Amino acid sequence: MNGDSEMTVGFIDSAVGTHNIPESVRALSSLPDIDYADRFTLSTNADATPEQWARAMFGHVPTVAEQLIWRGLLGLRLSRGRSPDTVGGWQIGERGEGWIRLEAASWFLTGNLLVQATDGQVSLGTFLRYDRPLGHSVWPPLSAVHRRLIPGVLRDAAAKIAQLTE
């Protein structure tokens, strides 16, 4: 973006439920069975790679709040230090044209975060598999909070990307 351009941020579209996420997107998950899925998409003219978007959303290491949720409540095993192989403590599982997949697991669930950046949009998808019955109990109430937070995560990331490209 040049110095006289302004970042525009548009509407956030969302889809919740495995059957509401396109198969082409679900196929980018590493999970053979998906128990929970959502996807939020922000229209924006902020331009960055999927990894840059992921780092704008989650940083290099988990914040205190992310540690509380991801490690404390979900028991996810996350990397503690900065690494080119992790984003926000999540392992980079795979990259492709226009997307990056982050992976983490606990003893009762396995998760993927999928960041896609193409054609003036950025999307964040969350895919979970419940590996033990506790996953069915823990995630549903947390998912309501998660769905309220994600639009702000996307908008904040767009603002960070815009600052980096000025």
C-alpha positions as CSV (number, residue, x, y, z in Angstrom):
1,M,0.0,0.0,0.0
2,N,1.4,3.4,-0.7
3,G,1.4,6.2,1.8
4,D,-1.7,8.0,0.4
5,S,-3.9,4.9,0.3
6,E,-6.3,4.2,3.1
7,M,-7.1,0.7,4.3
8,T,-10.7,-0.3,3.8
9,V,-12.3,-3.0,5.9
10,G,-15.6,-4.5,4.9
11,F,-18.2,-6.8,6.1
12,I,-17.3,-10.0,8.0
13,D,-19.1,-13.0,6.7
14,S,-19.3,-16.1,8.9
15,A,-20.3,-19.8,8.6
16,V,-20.6,-22.2,11.5
17,G,-21.0,-25.9,11.2
18,T,-19.1,-28.6,9.2
19,H,-21.8,-28.6,6.5
20,N,-21.7,-24.8,6.1
21,I,-18.0,-24.7,5.2
22,P,-17.2,-25.4,1.6
23,E,-15.6,-28.8,1.0
24,S,-12.7,-27.2,-0.7
25,V,-11.9,-25.3,2.5
26,R,-12.6,-28.3,4.8
27,A,-10.2,-30.4,2.6
28,L,-7.3,-28.1,3.7
29,S,-7.7,-29.3,7.3
30,S,-5.4,-32.1,8.5
31,L,-8.3,-33.6,10.5
32,P,-10.0,-36.7,8.9
33,D,-13.1,-36.1,11.0
34,I,-14.2,-32.7,12.0
35,D,-16.6,-32.2,15.0
36,Y,-16.6,-28.4,15.0
37,A,-16.0,-25.9,12.2
38,D,-16.4,-22.2,11.6
39,R,-15.0,-19.7,9.2
40,F,-15.0,-15.9,9.3
41,T,-14.1,-13.9,6.2
42,L,-13.2,-10.2,6.1
43,S,-13.2,-8.1,3.0
44,T,-10.2,-5.8,3.0
45,N,-7.7,-4.1,0.7
46,A,-4.9,-4.9,3.2
47,D,-2.5,-7.1,1.2
48,A,-0.3,-9.8,2.9
49,T,0.6,-13.4,2.7
50,P,-1.4,-15.9,4.7
51,E,1.5,-16.3,7.1
52,Q,1.7,-12.5,7.6
53,W,-2.0,-12.5,8.3
54,A,-1.6,-15.4,10.8
55,R,1.2,-13.6,12.6
56,A,-0.8,-10.4,12.6
57,M,-3.7,-12.3,14.3
58,F,-1.7,-14.4,16.7
59,G,1.9,-13.1,17.0
60,H,5.0,-15.2,17.3
61,V,4.2,-16.5,20.8
62,P,0.9,-16.8,22.6
63,T,-0.3,-13.8,24.6
64,V,-1.3,-14.2,28.2
65,A,-5.0,-14.3,27.3
66,E,-4.3,-16.9,24.5
67,Q,-2.3,-19.0,27.0
68,L,-5.2,-18.9,29.4
69,I,-7.6,-20.1,26.8
70,W,-5.4,-22.4,24.6
71,R,-3.2,-23.9,27.3
72,G,-5.3,-23.5,30.4
73,L,-8.9,-24.3,29.2
74,L,-8.1,-26.4,26.1
75,G,-4.9,-28.0,27.3
76,L,-3.2,-27.4,23.9
77,R,0.4,-28.2,23.7
78,L,1.9,-25.0,22.2
79,S,5.5,-24.0,21.5
80,R,6.8,-21.5,24.0
81,G,9.5,-19.7,22.0
82,R,9.7,-17.8,18.7
83,S,10.2,-20.0,15.7
84,P,9.8,-19.8,11.9
85,D,7.9,-23.1,12.3
86,T,5.2,-21.7,14.7
87,V,2.6,-18.9,14.9
88,G,1.3,-18.0,18.3
89,G,2.7,-21.3,19.6
90,W,0.8,-23.3,17.0
91,Q,2.8,-25.5,14.7
92,I,2.7,-24.6,11.0
93,G,1.3,-27.8,9.6
94,E,1.3,-26.9,5.9
95,R,1.2,-24.0,3.5
96,G,-0.3,-23.7,0.0
97,E,-1.2,-21.1,-2.5
98,G,-3.2,-18.6,-0.6
99,W,-3.4,-20.5,2.7
100,I,-1.5,-21.7,5.8
101,R,-2.7,-24.3,8.4
102,L,-1.7,-24.1,12.1
103,E,-2.0,-27.2,14.2
104,A,-2.2,-28.0,17.9
105,A,-3.6,-30.8,20.1
106,S,-4.4,-31.5,23.7
107,W,-5.2,-34.9,25.3
108,F,-8.9,-34.4,24.5
109,L,-9.1,-32.4,21.2
110,T,-7.1,-31.6,18.1
111,G,-7.3,-28.3,16.3
112,N,-6.5,-26.6,13.1
113,L,-6.6,-22.8,12.4
114,L,-6.7,-22.2,8.6
115,V,-5.8,-18.7,7.4
116,Q,-6.6,-17.9,3.7
117,A,-5.8,-14.7,2.0
118,T,-7.0,-14.2,-1.6
119,D,-8.8,-11.7,-3.8
120,G,-9.3,-8.9,-1.3
121,Q,-10.4,-11.2,1.6
122,V,-8.8,-12.9,4.6
123,S,-10.5,-15.9,6.3
124,L,-9.9,-17.6,9.5
125,G,-11.3,-21.1,9.9
126,T,-11.3,-23.1,13.1
127,F,-11.6,-26.9,12.8
128,L,-11.7,-29.2,15.9
129,R,-11.9,-33.0,16.4
130,Y,-13.0,-34.2,19.8
131,D,-10.6,-37.0,20.8
132,R,-12.2,-37.7,24.1
133,P,-15.7,-37.0,25.5
134,L,-14.4,-34.0,27.4
135,G,-14.0,-32.1,24.1
136,H,-17.8,-32.3,23.6
137,S,-18.3,-30.7,27.0
138,V,-15.5,-28.1,27.0
139,W,-15.6,-26.5,23.5
140,P,-19.4,-25.7,23.0
141,P,-19.5,-23.0,25.7
142,L,-16.1,-21.7,24.7
143,S,-17.1,-21.6,21.0
144,A,-19.7,-18.9,21.8
145,V,-17.0,-16.7,23.2
146,H,-14.7,-17.7,20.3
147,R,-17.3,-16.6,17.7
148,R,-17.7,-13.2,19.4
149,L,-13.9,-12.6,19.5
150,I,-12.9,-13.6,15.9
151,P,-14.3,-10.6,14.1
152,G,-12.2,-8.3,16.3
153,V,-9.2,-10.6,15.7
154,L,-9.6,-10.1,11.9
155,R,-10.1,-6.4,12.1
156,D,-7.1,-5.9,14.4
157,A,-5.0,-8.0,12.1
158,A,-6.1,-5.8,9.1
159,A,-5.0,-2.7,11.0
160,K,-1.6,-4.3,11.8
161,I,-1.1,-5.3,8.2
162,A,-2.0,-1.8,7.0
163,Q,0.6,-0.3,9.4
164,L,3.3,-2.7,8.1
165,T,2.6,-1.8,4.5
166,E,2.5,2.0,4.9
